[in-house]
Amino acid sequence: MSIDPTRRALLALALGAFGIATGEFVTLGLLPNMASSLQITIPQGGHLVSAYALGVVVGGPLLTIAAVGLPRKVLLLILALALAAGNFASVITPSYEGLLLVRFLAGLPHGAYFGAAAIAAGNLVEAHRRNAAMALAFSGFTVANVVGVPLTTLIGQQAGWRSAFVLVGVIEVLAAAGIWVLIPIRGAENPNVRPGLRNELRAFRNVQVWLALGIAAIGGGAMFATFSYITPMMTHLSGYAESTMTPLLVLFGIGMTAGNLAGARLTDLALMRTIYFSLASQIVVAVVFFFTVHNKVAAAITMVLFPFTTIAMVPPLQARLIQLAGAAPNLASAAIHSAFNIANSLGAWLGGLAIAANLGYSSPNLVAAGLAEAGLILALISGRLGRVKPKHRLDVVTQSVGASSGGSPEGVYSLYDRFERYGISQGSDGSDASDNSEVAQASPEYDKLRFTDSELATLEWISARITRGRGWRGLF
């Protein structure tokens, strides 16, 4: 059975994500081995994990800004090779202090890769398939927790922890080769988007962008509060032997993979409601886990449900940020992965505080419920702010385009691309082309929007006046 070229390109992006997740999470499984080899304590070994996470937080925005203007295929190729180099460097670094620096450097390309890959995936397909394409590119990250992390952990335990990073480096080299061969240089670009640092930064003037990042950084911390301490929970409270943790982590990976697929499908139906549902479900599952952790079967089932509800939030948040950023989505798309790594650190820290306060190994679940609740509050605020009532359908377009462009002509590149992005363009059958966007979901009144030929002509005139360099003043 042959695979069409677009799917092959998306799988090349997914392979890079597979390598990233394997390299990031295999450190958790090999921490005792690394600590013994480097002659350090387990807490000191945990700093290697923190160094990588810090690299992700810093590197996502900085590398994206530095690479503004590079063709996206070239950027992805450079990032994949940098990821490979970081893992190979981890193999040959002899000292703990040197490895701390190397793991920080290895984390720098992480967020920038995912941001560029998400946008490239969306540009490779038609508008109505963008969410599914981005989810496929991200699927390598979730599948790695089913296959890559357990396998490399097992190999690292048998052949030495450095061998695991050799394998991760090889995976990233293969991903770079796939990107070079399979991704078309033009297909990864949107011809209606002009790269530029000013355009990228302008998106962060929108409070909705910051709310979306806050949802990821706080609400996303729920899962990390619990699963940073999943081994002592399952061994001390559920009664599992340490040797059974590998298959249990496979269940965790299955939950992540299923959540990613479900989130992508639901995003196409109702973006904000998917975010609400994900966060509300995390609250319920976290509280339930607080009680079910004392039963082997119930704990295993809850261990699948938790990552499912959490990762289901990733596709809609990624899609929302790209929509909010409009014609300059690169920095915003990379920033969400920095936000999720902040969530990683925040959740682990707060969960650790609960355990240190002698509240028991199950207490991080209640911390997780609180973080998910805080994320849900931010999501509801974001949804509330988006509920505006337009006076006229022409106002919807002019206000939306003007807000996203910052009132300047360089923010507006294609009228029809704007219609499509905001979900109010006319399809070939005369119906609205999409309702999956910030504007389309803001109010039920948007369902009634339909443009006549005269209105479309007026909108074309508006676009022409703007893009000739006169800005909004050219309308008057």
Secondary structure as UniProt FT lines:
FT   HELIX           5..29
FT   HELIX           31..38
FT   HELIX           42..66
FT   TURN            67..69
FT   HELIX           72..92
FT   HELIX           96..123
FT   HELIX           127..129
FT   HELIX           130..144
FT   TURN            145..147
FT   HELIX           148..159
FT   HELIX           161..182
FT   TURN            185..188
FT   TURN            191..192
FT   HELIX           197..202
FT   HELIX           203..205
FT   HELIX           207..214
FT   HELIX           215..219
FT   HELIX           221..227
FT   TURN            228..229
FT   HELIX           230..232
FT   HELIX           233..237
FT   HELIX           242..244
FT   HELIX           245..269
FT   HELIX           271..292
FT   TURN            293..294
FT   HELIX           296..311
FT   TURN            312..313
FT   HELIX           314..325
FT   TURN            326..327
FT   HELIX           330..356
FT   TURN            357..358
FT   TURN            361..363
FT   HELIX           364..385
FT   HELIX           393..405
FT   TURN            406..407
FT   HELIX           409..411
FT   HELIX           415..421
FT   TURN            422..423
FT   TURN            428..429
FT   TURN            438..442
FT   HELIX           444..448
FT   HELIX           453..465
FT   HELIX           466..470
FT   HELIX           472..475
//
